C-alpha cells in the first residue's frame, strides 16, 4: 500500500510539472507596419512629374517625415527609376532636383459595435475590479493605413520650377468583424493570404523544405 502511495504521489508531481517560456514582443505589430508600407507603395505608384526620361535627378528628402519614412522614400525612388530617371548623389551633378514631402504616413482606428461594450464592476475589498468582456451582436474594428505624398521638381542651376504634382494618396485597411459573439473573421488588403503564397510557390516549382529521401544502392 505504501509503495502504491509513493507511486501515486510521484506521478502527480510529474504530471503537475510545468515550464514557462519568456517571450518578448516588439512595440509595433506586423499588421501596423504592413498597413503603412502598403499605403506608402500605393501613394508612390501615383507619382508622375512627366519629366523626360534619362533626366539626371537628385532627390531631396529633407522635408519628408513620418512613420517608416525610409521605406516610403525607397518606394518613391523606385517609382522615379521606373519612369526612366537617372539618380545622382550630388546636387551639383544633377539637372533637376526633386523635393519630396509627406502630409500623412500613419494609421487610424475606428470601432463599430452593436451590443454591450467591455465594462468593469468594482468589488468590495478587492484591489482590482471585475472586468466583463465585450458582447458583440455585430462589431467591426478597423485599422487603416494612410499615406499622402507630393513631389516638386526644379532646375538645379536656374532654381526655377520644372514640374509639380498635387498630393497623391494611398490607403490600406485591416478590419476584424464579429457576429453573434463567437463568429469572427478578418478582411484586409495589406497582407496576402498565406495559403495563396504557398500555392504560388508550388506553381513556380519551388522546392519543398522537407528533406529528400536518400536511396541507397542495392547490394
PyMOL commands that place a pseudoatom at each C-alpha (Angstrom):
pseudoatom trace, name=CA, resn=UNK, resi=1, chain=A, elem=C, hetatm=0, pos=[0.000, 0.000, 0.000]
pseudoatom trace, name=CA, resn=UNK, resi=2, chain=A, elem=C, hetatm=0, pos=[2.837, 2.377, 0.892]
pseudoatom trace, name=CA, resn=UNK, resi=3, chain=A, elem=C, hetatm=0, pos=[4.600, 1.700, -2.399]
pseudoatom trace, name=CA, resn=UNK, resi=4, chain=A, elem=C, hetatm=0, pos=[1.344, 2.443, -4.248]
pseudoatom trace, name=CA, resn=UNK, resi=5, chain=A, elem=C, hetatm=0, pos=[1.037, 5.753, -2.372]
pseudoatom trace, name=CA, resn=UNK, resi=6, chain=A, elem=C, hetatm=0, pos=[4.607, 6.734, -3.288]
pseudoatom trace, name=CA, resn=UNK, resi=7, chain=A, elem=C, hetatm=0, pos=[3.941, 5.911, -6.943]
pseudoatom trace, name=CA, resn=UNK, resi=8, chain=A, elem=C, hetatm=0, pos=[0.743, 7.961, -6.907]
pseudoatom trace, name=CA, resn=UNK, resi=9, chain=A, elem=C, hetatm=0, pos=[2.455, 10.992, -5.356]
pseudoatom trace, name=CA, resn=UNK, resi=10, chain=A, elem=C, hetatm=0, pos=[5.365, 10.718, -7.794]
pseudoatom trace, name=CA, resn=UNK, resi=11, chain=A, elem=C, hetatm=0, pos=[3.051, 10.523, -10.781]
pseudoatom trace, name=CA, resn=UNK, resi=12, chain=A, elem=C, hetatm=0, pos=[1.136, 13.550, -9.535]
pseudoatom trace, name=CA, resn=UNK, resi=13, chain=A, elem=C, hetatm=0, pos=[4.356, 15.536, -9.192]
pseudoatom trace, name=CA, resn=UNK, resi=14, chain=A, elem=C, hetatm=0, pos=[5.414, 14.600, -12.716]
pseudoatom trace, name=CA, resn=UNK, resi=15, chain=A, elem=C, hetatm=0, pos=[2.048, 15.438, -14.247]
pseudoatom trace, name=CA, resn=UNK, resi=16, chain=A, elem=C, hetatm=0, pos=[1.814, 18.735, -12.375]
pseudoatom trace, name=CA, resn=UNK, resi=17, chain=A, elem=C, hetatm=0, pos=[5.220, 19.900, -13.574]
pseudoatom trace, name=CA, resn=UNK, resi=18, chain=A, elem=C, hetatm=0, pos=[5.159, 22.813, -15.963]
pseudoatom trace, name=CA, resn=UNK, resi=19, chain=A, elem=C, hetatm=0, pos=[7.557, 25.075, -17.812]
pseudoatom trace, name=CA, resn=UNK, resi=20, chain=A, elem=C, hetatm=0, pos=[7.378, 28.777, -18.547]
pseudoatom trace, name=CA, resn=UNK, resi=21, chain=A, elem=C, hetatm=0, pos=[8.992, 30.475, -21.521]
pseudoatom trace, name=CA, resn=UNK, resi=22, chain=A, elem=C, hetatm=0, pos=[9.558, 34.215, -21.624]
pseudoatom trace, name=CA, resn=UNK, resi=23, chain=A, elem=C, hetatm=0, pos=[8.552, 35.950, -24.847]
pseudoatom trace, name=CA, resn=UNK, resi=24, chain=A, elem=C, hetatm=0, pos=[9.442, 39.448, -25.950]
pseudoatom trace, name=CA, resn=UNK, resi=25, chain=A, elem=C, hetatm=0, pos=[7.258, 41.386, -28.359]
pseudoatom trace, name=CA, resn=UNK, resi=26, chain=A, elem=C, hetatm=0, pos=[8.238, 44.486, -30.344]
pseudoatom trace, name=CA, resn=UNK, resi=27, chain=A, elem=C, hetatm=0, pos=[6.452, 47.741, -29.636]
pseudoatom trace, name=CA, resn=UNK, resi=28, chain=A, elem=C, hetatm=0, pos=[4.735, 47.682, -33.045]
pseudoatom trace, name=CA, resn=UNK, resi=29, chain=A, elem=C, hetatm=0, pos=[2.759, 44.911, -34.700]
pseudoatom trace, name=CA, resn=UNK, resi=30, chain=A, elem=C, hetatm=0, pos=[3.459, 43.491, -38.134]
pseudoatom trace, name=CA, resn=UNK, resi=31, chain=A, elem=C, hetatm=0, pos=[-0.098, 44.449, -39.123]
pseudoatom trace, name=CA, resn=UNK, resi=32, chain=A, elem=C, hetatm=0, pos=[0.578, 48.130, -38.435]
pseudoatom trace, name=CA, resn=UNK, resi=33, chain=A, elem=C, hetatm=0, pos=[3.827, 48.045, -40.394]
pseudoatom trace, name=CA, resn=UNK, resi=34, chain=A, elem=C, hetatm=0, pos=[2.144, 46.293, -43.338]
pseudoatom trace, name=CA, resn=UNK, resi=35, chain=A, elem=C, hetatm=0, pos=[-0.694, 48.831, -43.376]
pseudoatom trace, name=CA, resn=UNK, resi=36, chain=A, elem=C, hetatm=0, pos=[1.707, 51.782, -43.502]
pseudoatom trace, name=CA, resn=UNK, resi=37, chain=A, elem=C, hetatm=0, pos=[4.065, 50.257, -46.071]
pseudoatom trace, name=CA, resn=UNK, resi=38, chain=A, elem=C, hetatm=0, pos=[1.170, 49.208, -48.337]
pseudoatom trace, name=CA, resn=UNK, resi=39, chain=A, elem=C, hetatm=0, pos=[-0.368, 52.682, -48.202]
pseudoatom trace, name=CA, resn=UNK, resi=40, chain=A, elem=C, hetatm=0, pos=[3.057, 54.180, -48.977]
pseudoatom trace, name=CA, resn=UNK, resi=41, chain=A, elem=C, hetatm=0, pos=[3.508, 51.934, -52.012]
pseudoatom trace, name=CA, resn=UNK, resi=42, chain=A, elem=C, hetatm=0, pos=[0.086, 52.885, -53.379]
pseudoatom trace, name=CA, resn=UNK, resi=43, chain=A, elem=C, hetatm=0, pos=[0.706, 56.604, -52.954]
pseudoatom trace, name=CA, resn=UNK, resi=44, chain=A, elem=C, hetatm=0, pos=[4.150, 56.329, -54.575]
pseudoatom trace, name=CA, resn=UNK, resi=45, chain=A, elem=C, hetatm=0, pos=[2.714, 54.453, -57.568]
pseudoatom trace, name=CA, resn=UNK, resi=46, chain=A, elem=C, hetatm=0, pos=[0.584, 57.508, -58.420]
pseudoatom trace, name=CA, resn=UNK, resi=47, chain=A, elem=C, hetatm=0, pos=[3.505, 59.962, -58.544]
pseudoatom trace, name=CA, resn=UNK, resi=48, chain=A, elem=C, hetatm=0, pos=[4.346, 61.241, -62.028]
pseudoatom trace, name=CA, resn=UNK, resi=49, chain=A, elem=C, hetatm=0, pos=[6.085, 64.569, -62.752]
pseudoatom trace, name=CA, resn=UNK, resi=50, chain=A, elem=C, hetatm=0, pos=[6.156, 63.997, -66.531]
pseudoatom trace, name=CA, resn=UNK, resi=51, chain=A, elem=C, hetatm=0, pos=[9.872, 64.763, -66.627]
pseudoatom trace, name=CA, resn=UNK, resi=52, chain=A, elem=C, hetatm=0, pos=[11.652, 63.455, -69.748]
pseudoatom trace, name=CA, resn=UNK, resi=53, chain=A, elem=C, hetatm=0, pos=[13.262, 60.046, -69.382]
pseudoatom trace, name=CA, resn=UNK, resi=54, chain=A, elem=C, hetatm=0, pos=[17.019, 59.907, -68.765]
pseudoatom trace, name=CA, resn=UNK, resi=55, chain=A, elem=C, hetatm=0, pos=[16.900, 63.189, -66.854]
pseudoatom trace, name=CA, resn=UNK, resi=56, chain=A, elem=C, hetatm=0, pos=[19.595, 63.359, -64.185]
pseudoatom trace, name=CA, resn=UNK, resi=57, chain=A, elem=C, hetatm=0, pos=[17.912, 63.997, -60.849]
pseudoatom trace, name=CA, resn=UNK, resi=58, chain=A, elem=C, hetatm=0, pos=[18.829, 64.455, -57.211]
pseudoatom trace, name=CA, resn=UNK, resi=59, chain=A, elem=C, hetatm=0, pos=[16.146, 63.534, -54.653]
pseudoatom trace, name=CA, resn=UNK, resi=60, chain=A, elem=C, hetatm=0, pos=[15.873, 65.884, -51.663]
pseudoatom trace, name=CA, resn=UNK, resi=61, chain=A, elem=C, hetatm=0, pos=[14.106, 64.123, -48.772]
pseudoatom trace, name=CA, resn=UNK, resi=62, chain=A, elem=C, hetatm=0, pos=[14.885, 66.731, -46.103]
pseudoatom trace, name=CA, resn=UNK, resi=63, chain=A, elem=C, hetatm=0, pos=[11.200, 67.668, -45.765]
pseudoatom trace, name=CA, resn=UNK, resi=64, chain=A, elem=C, hetatm=0, pos=[9.949, 64.073, -45.740]
pseudoatom trace, name=CA, resn=UNK, resi=65, chain=A, elem=C, hetatm=0, pos=[8.865, 62.863, -42.309]
pseudoatom trace, name=CA, resn=UNK, resi=66, chain=A, elem=C, hetatm=0, pos=[6.600, 60.140, -40.980]
pseudoatom trace, name=CA, resn=UNK, resi=67, chain=A, elem=C, hetatm=0, pos=[6.472, 56.631, -39.564]
pseudoatom trace, name=CA, resn=UNK, resi=68, chain=A, elem=C, hetatm=0, pos=[8.575, 54.209, -41.616]
pseudoatom trace, name=CA, resn=UNK, resi=69, chain=A, elem=C, hetatm=0, pos=[9.759, 57.121, -43.764]
pseudoatom trace, name=CA, resn=UNK, resi=70, chain=A, elem=C, hetatm=0, pos=[12.795, 55.200, -45.047]
pseudoatom trace, name=CA, resn=UNK, resi=71, chain=A, elem=C, hetatm=0, pos=[10.577, 52.599, -46.693]
pseudoatom trace, name=CA, resn=UNK, resi=72, chain=A, elem=C, hetatm=0, pos=[8.355, 55.313, -48.168]
pseudoatom trace, name=CA, resn=UNK, resi=73, chain=A, elem=C, hetatm=0, pos=[11.350, 57.213, -49.561]
pseudoatom trace, name=CA, resn=UNK, resi=74, chain=A, elem=C, hetatm=0, pos=[12.623, 54.000, -51.161]
pseudoatom trace, name=CA, resn=UNK, resi=75, chain=A, elem=C, hetatm=0, pos=[9.193, 53.439, -52.746]
pseudoatom trace, name=CA, resn=UNK, resi=76, chain=A, elem=C, hetatm=0, pos=[9.281, 56.948, -54.240]
pseudoatom trace, name=CA, resn=UNK, resi=77, chain=A, elem=C, hetatm=0, pos=[12.817, 56.400, -55.525]
pseudoatom trace, name=CA, resn=UNK, resi=78, chain=A, elem=C, hetatm=0, pos=[11.738, 53.146, -57.161]
pseudoatom trace, name=CA, resn=UNK, resi=79, chain=A, elem=C, hetatm=0, pos=[8.837, 54.920, -58.849]
pseudoatom trace, name=CA, resn=UNK, resi=80, chain=A, elem=C, hetatm=0, pos=[11.129, 57.597, -60.315]
pseudoatom trace, name=CA, resn=UNK, resi=81, chain=A, elem=C, hetatm=0, pos=[13.562, 54.955, -61.562]
pseudoatom trace, name=CA, resn=UNK, resi=82, chain=A, elem=C, hetatm=0, pos=[10.690, 53.141, -63.268]
pseudoatom trace, name=CA, resn=UNK, resi=83, chain=A, elem=C, hetatm=0, pos=[9.974, 56.375, -65.156]
pseudoatom trace, name=CA, resn=UNK, resi=84, chain=A, elem=C, hetatm=0, pos=[13.485, 56.372, -66.606]
pseudoatom trace, name=CA, resn=UNK, resi=85, chain=A, elem=C, hetatm=0, pos=[15.177, 58.883, -64.285]
pseudoatom trace, name=CA, resn=UNK, resi=86, chain=A, elem=C, hetatm=0, pos=[18.908, 58.708, -63.562]
pseudoatom trace, name=CA, resn=UNK, resi=87, chain=A, elem=C, hetatm=0, pos=[19.767, 59.314, -59.905]
pseudoatom trace, name=CA, resn=UNK, resi=88, chain=A, elem=C, hetatm=0, pos=[22.896, 61.064, -58.666]
pseudoatom trace, name=CA, resn=UNK, resi=89, chain=A, elem=C, hetatm=0, pos=[24.176, 61.560, -55.119]
pseudoatom trace, name=CA, resn=UNK, resi=90, chain=A, elem=C, hetatm=0, pos=[25.446, 65.106, -55.635]
pseudoatom trace, name=CA, resn=UNK, resi=91, chain=A, elem=C, hetatm=0, pos=[23.208, 68.107, -56.308]
pseudoatom trace, name=CA, resn=UNK, resi=92, chain=A, elem=C, hetatm=0, pos=[25.946, 69.750, -58.367]
pseudoatom trace, name=CA, resn=UNK, resi=93, chain=A, elem=C, hetatm=0, pos=[25.841, 66.999, -60.979]
pseudoatom trace, name=CA, resn=UNK, resi=94, chain=A, elem=C, hetatm=0, pos=[22.043, 66.914, -61.286]
pseudoatom trace, name=CA, resn=UNK, resi=95, chain=A, elem=C, hetatm=0, pos=[19.903, 68.619, -63.915]
pseudoatom trace, name=CA, resn=UNK, resi=96, chain=A, elem=C, hetatm=0, pos=[16.753, 68.550, -61.785]
pseudoatom trace, name=CA, resn=UNK, resi=97, chain=A, elem=C, hetatm=0, pos=[16.247, 68.435, -58.022]
pseudoatom trace, name=CA, resn=UNK, resi=98, chain=A, elem=C, hetatm=0, pos=[13.117, 66.621, -56.874]
pseudoatom trace, name=CA, resn=UNK, resi=99, chain=A, elem=C, hetatm=0, pos=[11.837, 67.550, -53.441]
pseudoatom trace, name=CA, resn=UNK, resi=100, chain=A, elem=C, hetatm=0, pos=[9.632, 65.028, -51.654]
pseudoatom trace, name=CA, resn=UNK, resi=101, chain=A, elem=C, hetatm=0, pos=[7.229, 65.686, -48.796]
pseudoatom trace, name=CA, resn=UNK, resi=102, chain=A, elem=C, hetatm=0, pos=[4.755, 63.713, -46.736]
pseudoatom trace, name=CA, resn=UNK, resi=103, chain=A, elem=C, hetatm=0, pos=[1.426, 65.032, -45.484]
pseudoatom trace, name=CA, resn=UNK, resi=104, chain=A, elem=C, hetatm=0, pos=[0.474, 61.769, -43.754]
pseudoatom trace, name=CA, resn=UNK, resi=105, chain=A, elem=C, hetatm=0, pos=[2.097, 58.420, -43.099]
pseudoatom trace, name=CA, resn=UNK, resi=106, chain=A, elem=C, hetatm=0, pos=[0.395, 56.652, -40.221]
pseudoatom trace, name=CA, resn=UNK, resi=107, chain=A, elem=C, hetatm=0, pos=[-2.711, 54.692, -39.191]
pseudoatom trace, name=CA, resn=UNK, resi=108, chain=A, elem=C, hetatm=0, pos=[-6.250, 55.449, -37.999]
pseudoatom trace, name=CA, resn=UNK, resi=109, chain=A, elem=C, hetatm=0, pos=[-8.532, 53.212, -35.962]
pseudoatom trace, name=CA, resn=UNK, resi=110, chain=A, elem=C, hetatm=0, pos=[-12.325, 53.005, -35.946]
pseudoatom trace, name=CA, resn=UNK, resi=111, chain=A, elem=C, hetatm=0, pos=[-14.654, 50.815, -33.895]
pseudoatom trace, name=CA, resn=UNK, resi=112, chain=A, elem=C, hetatm=0, pos=[-18.325, 49.989, -34.506]
pseudoatom trace, name=CA, resn=UNK, resi=113, chain=A, elem=C, hetatm=0, pos=[-20.359, 47.832, -32.117]
pseudoatom trace, name=CA, resn=UNK, resi=114, chain=A, elem=C, hetatm=0, pos=[-23.929, 46.618, -31.832]
pseudoatom trace, name=CA, resn=UNK, resi=115, chain=A, elem=C, hetatm=0, pos=[-24.057, 45.021, -28.403]
pseudoatom trace, name=CA, resn=UNK, resi=116, chain=A, elem=C, hetatm=0, pos=[-22.550, 45.601, -24.979]
pseudoatom trace, name=CA, resn=UNK, resi=117, chain=A, elem=C, hetatm=0, pos=[-19.044, 47.081, -24.733]
pseudoatom trace, name=CA, resn=UNK, resi=118, chain=A, elem=C, hetatm=0, pos=[-16.496, 45.817, -22.242]
pseudoatom trace, name=CA, resn=UNK, resi=119, chain=A, elem=C, hetatm=0, pos=[-17.140, 47.134, -18.742]
pseudoatom trace, name=CA, resn=UNK, resi=120, chain=A, elem=C, hetatm=0, pos=[-15.823, 46.732, -15.198]
pseudoatom trace, name=CA, resn=UNK, resi=121, chain=A, elem=C, hetatm=0, pos=[-17.570, 46.468, -11.820]
pseudoatom trace, name=CA, resn=UNK, resi=122, chain=A, elem=C, hetatm=0, pos=[-15.847, 47.306, -8.537]
pseudoatom trace, name=CA, resn=UNK, resi=123, chain=A, elem=C, hetatm=0, pos=[-15.692, 44.503, -5.976]
pseudoatom trace, name=CA, resn=UNK, resi=124, chain=A, elem=C, hetatm=0, pos=[-15.679, 45.340, -2.268]
pseudoatom trace, name=CA, resn=UNK, resi=125, chain=A, elem=C, hetatm=0, pos=[-12.328, 44.695, -0.581]
pseudoatom trace, name=CA, resn=UNK, resi=126, chain=A, elem=C, hetatm=0, pos=[-10.743, 43.749, -3.936]
pseudoatom trace, name=CA, resn=UNK, resi=127, chain=A, elem=C, hetatm=0, pos=[-7.768, 45.608, -5.385]
pseudoatom trace, name=CA, resn=UNK, resi=128, chain=A, elem=C, hetatm=0, pos=[-8.938, 45.217, -8.981]
pseudoatom trace, name=CA, resn=UNK, resi=129, chain=A, elem=C, hetatm=0, pos=[-12.462, 45.426, -10.460]
pseudoatom trace, name=CA, resn=UNK, resi=130, chain=A, elem=C, hetatm=0, pos=[-14.187, 42.550, -12.207]
pseudoatom trace, name=CA, resn=UNK, resi=131, chain=A, elem=C, hetatm=0, pos=[-13.997, 43.026, -15.975]
pseudoatom trace, name=CA, resn=UNK, resi=132, chain=A, elem=C, hetatm=0, pos=[-16.707, 41.692, -18.288]
pseudoatom trace, name=CA, resn=UNK, resi=133, chain=A, elem=C, hetatm=0, pos=[-15.772, 41.066, -21.939]
pseudoatom trace, name=CA, resn=UNK, resi=134, chain=A, elem=C, hetatm=0, pos=[-17.423, 42.705, -24.914]
pseudoatom trace, name=CA, resn=UNK, resi=135, chain=A, elem=C, hetatm=0, pos=[-20.658, 41.116, -26.132]
pseudoatom trace, name=CA, resn=UNK, resi=136, chain=A, elem=C, hetatm=0, pos=[-20.946, 41.783, -29.851]
pseudoatom trace, name=CA, resn=UNK, resi=137, chain=A, elem=C, hetatm=0, pos=[-24.057, 41.007, -31.848]
pseudoatom trace, name=CA, resn=UNK, resi=138, chain=A, elem=C, hetatm=0, pos=[-22.139, 42.708, -34.644]
pseudoatom trace, name=CA, resn=UNK, resi=139, chain=A, elem=C, hetatm=0, pos=[-18.839, 44.539, -34.377]
pseudoatom trace, name=CA, resn=UNK, resi=140, chain=A, elem=C, hetatm=0, pos=[-16.098, 45.985, -36.552]
pseudoatom trace, name=CA, resn=UNK, resi=141, chain=A, elem=C, hetatm=0, pos=[-12.611, 47.063, -35.557]
pseudoatom trace, name=CA, resn=UNK, resi=142, chain=A, elem=C, hetatm=0, pos=[-10.868, 48.744, -38.469]
pseudoatom trace, name=CA, resn=UNK, resi=143, chain=A, elem=C, hetatm=0, pos=[-7.257, 49.891, -38.675]
pseudoatom trace, name=CA, resn=UNK, resi=144, chain=A, elem=C, hetatm=0, pos=[-6.473, 51.952, -41.770]
pseudoatom trace, name=CA, resn=UNK, resi=145, chain=A, elem=C, hetatm=0, pos=[-3.125, 52.914, -43.227]
pseudoatom trace, name=CA, resn=UNK, resi=146, chain=A, elem=C, hetatm=0, pos=[-2.956, 56.394, -44.784]
pseudoatom trace, name=CA, resn=UNK, resi=147, chain=A, elem=C, hetatm=0, pos=[-0.221, 57.966, -46.929]
pseudoatom trace, name=CA, resn=UNK, resi=148, chain=A, elem=C, hetatm=0, pos=[-0.136, 61.396, -48.591]
pseudoatom trace, name=CA, resn=UNK, resi=149, chain=A, elem=C, hetatm=0, pos=[2.878, 62.214, -50.786]
pseudoatom trace, name=CA, resn=UNK, resi=150, chain=A, elem=C, hetatm=0, pos=[3.779, 65.119, -53.033]
pseudoatom trace, name=CA, resn=UNK, resi=151, chain=A, elem=C, hetatm=0, pos=[6.848, 65.920, -55.149]
pseudoatom trace, name=CA, resn=UNK, resi=152, chain=A, elem=C, hetatm=0, pos=[8.198, 69.057, -56.821]
pseudoatom trace, name=CA, resn=UNK, resi=153, chain=A, elem=C, hetatm=0, pos=[10.954, 69.308, -59.426]
pseudoatom trace, name=CA, resn=UNK, resi=154, chain=A, elem=C, hetatm=0, pos=[13.064, 72.404, -60.076]
pseudoatom trace, name=CA, resn=UNK, resi=155, chain=A, elem=C, hetatm=0, pos=[16.109, 73.208, -62.186]
pseudoatom trace, name=CA, resn=UNK, resi=156, chain=A, elem=C, hetatm=0, pos=[19.308, 72.526, -60.253]
pseudoatom trace, name=CA, resn=UNK, resi=157, chain=A, elem=C, hetatm=0, pos=[21.109, 75.583, -61.667]
pseudoatom trace, name=CA, resn=UNK, resi=158, chain=A, elem=C, hetatm=0, pos=[18.426, 78.123, -62.514]
pseudoatom trace, name=CA, resn=UNK, resi=159, chain=A, elem=C, hetatm=0, pos=[16.280, 77.127, -59.494]
pseudoatom trace, name=CA, resn=UNK, resi=160, chain=A, elem=C, hetatm=0, pos=[13.079, 77.646, -61.453]
pseudoatom trace, name=CA, resn=UNK, resi=161, chain=A, elem=C, hetatm=0, pos=[10.109, 75.285, -61.309]
pseudoatom trace, name=CA, resn=UNK, resi=162, chain=A, elem=C, hetatm=0, pos=[10.195, 72.384, -63.754]
pseudoatom trace, name=CA, resn=UNK, resi=163, chain=A, elem=C, hetatm=0, pos=[7.170, 70.372, -62.637]
pseudoatom trace, name=CA, resn=UNK, resi=164, chain=A, elem=C, hetatm=0, pos=[4.939, 69.923, -59.611]
pseudoatom trace, name=CA, resn=UNK, resi=165, chain=A, elem=C, hetatm=0, pos=[2.269, 67.384, -58.772]
pseudoatom trace, name=CA, resn=UNK, resi=166, chain=A, elem=C, hetatm=0, pos=[-0.615, 67.685, -56.360]
pseudoatom trace, name=CA, resn=UNK, resi=167, chain=A, elem=C, hetatm=0, pos=[-0.601, 65.320, -53.365]
pseudoatom trace, name=CA, resn=UNK, resi=168, chain=A, elem=C, hetatm=0, pos=[-1.307, 61.668, -54.078]
pseudoatom trace, name=CA, resn=UNK, resi=169, chain=A, elem=C, hetatm=0, pos=[-2.973, 59.338, -51.585]
pseudoatom trace, name=CA, resn=UNK, resi=170, chain=A, elem=C, hetatm=0, pos=[-2.618, 55.687, -50.671]
pseudoatom trace, name=CA, resn=UNK, resi=171, chain=A, elem=C, hetatm=0, pos=[-4.848, 53.658, -48.362]
pseudoatom trace, name=CA, resn=UNK, resi=172, chain=A, elem=C, hetatm=0, pos=[-4.940, 50.176, -46.831]
pseudoatom trace, name=CA, resn=UNK, resi=173, chain=A, elem=C, hetatm=0, pos=[-7.166, 48.531, -44.256]
pseudoatom trace, name=CA, resn=UNK, resi=174, chain=A, elem=C, hetatm=0, pos=[-7.420, 45.658, -41.816]
pseudoatom trace, name=CA, resn=UNK, resi=175, chain=A, elem=C, hetatm=0, pos=[-10.932, 45.013, -40.442]
pseudoatom trace, name=CA, resn=UNK, resi=176, chain=A, elem=C, hetatm=0, pos=[-11.867, 42.440, -37.799]
pseudoatom trace, name=CA, resn=UNK, resi=177, chain=A, elem=C, hetatm=0, pos=[-15.567, 41.584, -37.887]
pseudoatom trace, name=CA, resn=UNK, resi=178, chain=A, elem=C, hetatm=0, pos=[-17.593, 39.722, -35.259]
pseudoatom trace, name=CA, resn=UNK, resi=179, chain=A, elem=C, hetatm=0, pos=[-21.136, 38.370, -35.488]
pseudoatom trace, name=CA, resn=UNK, resi=180, chain=A, elem=C, hetatm=0, pos=[-23.086, 36.785, -32.625]
pseudoatom trace, name=CA, resn=UNK, resi=181, chain=A, elem=C, hetatm=0, pos=[-20.140, 36.914, -30.219]
pseudoatom trace, name=CA, resn=UNK, resi=182, chain=A, elem=C, hetatm=0, pos=[-18.242, 33.853, -31.480]
pseudoatom trace, name=CA, resn=UNK, resi=183, chain=A, elem=C, hetatm=0, pos=[-18.178, 34.165, -35.280]
pseudoatom trace, name=CA, resn=UNK, resi=184, chain=A, elem=C, hetatm=0, pos=[-15.302, 36.371, -36.406]
pseudoatom trace, name=CA, resn=UNK, resi=185, chain=A, elem=C, hetatm=0, pos=[-13.105, 36.926, -39.456]
pseudoatom trace, name=CA, resn=UNK, resi=186, chain=A, elem=C, hetatm=0, pos=[-10.622, 39.445, -40.860]
pseudoatom trace, name=CA, resn=UNK, resi=187, chain=A, elem=C, hetatm=0, pos=[-10.854, 41.458, -44.072]
pseudoatom trace, name=CA, resn=UNK, resi=188, chain=A, elem=C, hetatm=0, pos=[-7.577, 43.046, -45.185]
pseudoatom trace, name=CA, resn=UNK, resi=189, chain=A, elem=C, hetatm=0, pos=[-5.899, 44.337, -48.337]
pseudoatom trace, name=CA, resn=UNK, resi=190, chain=A, elem=C, hetatm=0, pos=[-2.496, 44.834, -46.721]
pseudoatom trace, name=CA, resn=UNK, resi=191, chain=A, elem=C, hetatm=0, pos=[-1.412, 41.227, -46.273]
pseudoatom trace, name=CA, resn=UNK, resi=192, chain=A, elem=C, hetatm=0, pos=[-1.682, 38.333, -48.723]
pseudoatom trace, name=CA, resn=UNK, resi=193, chain=A, elem=C, hetatm=0, pos=[-3.253, 35.083, -47.627]
pseudoatom trace, name=CA, resn=UNK, resi=194, chain=A, elem=C, hetatm=0, pos=[-0.592, 32.620, -46.506]
pseudoatom trace, name=CA, resn=UNK, resi=195, chain=A, elem=C, hetatm=0, pos=[-2.240, 29.771, -48.419]
pseudoatom trace, name=CA, resn=UNK, resi=196, chain=A, elem=C, hetatm=0, pos=[-2.042, 31.835, -51.626]
pseudoatom trace, name=CA, resn=UNK, resi=197, chain=A, elem=C, hetatm=0, pos=[1.698, 32.328, -51.097]
pseudoatom trace, name=CA, resn=UNK, resi=198, chain=A, elem=C, hetatm=0, pos=[2.184, 28.594, -50.607]
pseudoatom trace, name=CA, resn=UNK, resi=199, chain=A, elem=C, hetatm=0, pos=[0.174, 27.800, -53.744]
pseudoatom trace, name=CA, resn=UNK, resi=200, chain=A, elem=C, hetatm=0, pos=[2.190, 30.375, -55.692]
pseudoatom trace, name=CA, resn=UNK, resi=201, chain=A, elem=C, hetatm=0, pos=[5.450, 28.739, -54.638]
pseudoatom trace, name=CA, resn=UNK, resi=202, chain=A, elem=C, hetatm=0, pos=[4.164, 25.346, -55.700]
pseudoatom trace, name=CA, resn=UNK, resi=203, chain=A, elem=C, hetatm=0, pos=[3.077, 26.719, -59.086]
pseudoatom trace, name=CA, resn=UNK, resi=204, chain=A, elem=C, hetatm=0, pos=[6.562, 28.116, -59.658]
pseudoatom trace, name=CA, resn=UNK, resi=205, chain=A, elem=C, hetatm=0, pos=[8.141, 24.794, -58.766]
pseudoatom trace, name=CA, resn=UNK, resi=206, chain=A, elem=C, hetatm=0, pos=[9.771, 25.955, -55.544]
pseudoatom trace, name=CA, resn=UNK, resi=207, chain=A, elem=C, hetatm=0, pos=[11.352, 23.002, -53.789]
pseudoatom trace, name=CA, resn=UNK, resi=208, chain=A, elem=C, hetatm=0, pos=[9.721, 21.819, -50.593]
pseudoatom trace, name=CA, resn=UNK, resi=209, chain=A, elem=C, hetatm=0, pos=[11.548, 22.386, -47.323]
pseudoatom trace, name=CA, resn=UNK, resi=210, chain=A, elem=C, hetatm=0, pos=[11.250, 18.694, -46.486]
pseudoatom trace, name=CA, resn=UNK, resi=211, chain=A, elem=C, hetatm=0, pos=[14.487, 16.752, -46.708]
pseudoatom trace, name=CA, resn=UNK, resi=212, chain=A, elem=C, hetatm=0, pos=[14.731, 14.434, -49.733]
pseudoatom trace, name=CA, resn=UNK, resi=213, chain=A, elem=C, hetatm=0, pos=[14.859, 10.719, -49.136]
pseudoatom trace, name=CA, resn=UNK, resi=214, chain=A, elem=C, hetatm=0, pos=[18.251, 9.105, -49.505]
pseudoatom trace, name=CA, resn=UNK, resi=215, chain=A, elem=C, hetatm=0, pos=[18.092, 5.978, -51.612]
pseudoatom trace, name=CA, resn=UNK, resi=216, chain=A, elem=C, hetatm=0, pos=[20.906, 3.533, -51.026]
pseudoatom trace, name=CA, resn=UNK, resi=217, chain=A, elem=C, hetatm=0, pos=[22.082, 1.300, -53.883]
pseudoatom trace, name=CA, resn=UNK, resi=218, chain=A, elem=C, hetatm=0, pos=[21.005, -2.290, -53.584]
pseudoatom trace, name=CA, resn=UNK, resi=219, chain=A, elem=C, hetatm=0, pos=[23.683, -4.819, -52.909]
for i in range(1, 219): cmd.bond("trace and resi %d" % i, "trace and resi %d" % (i + 1))
show_as sticks, trace
zoom trace
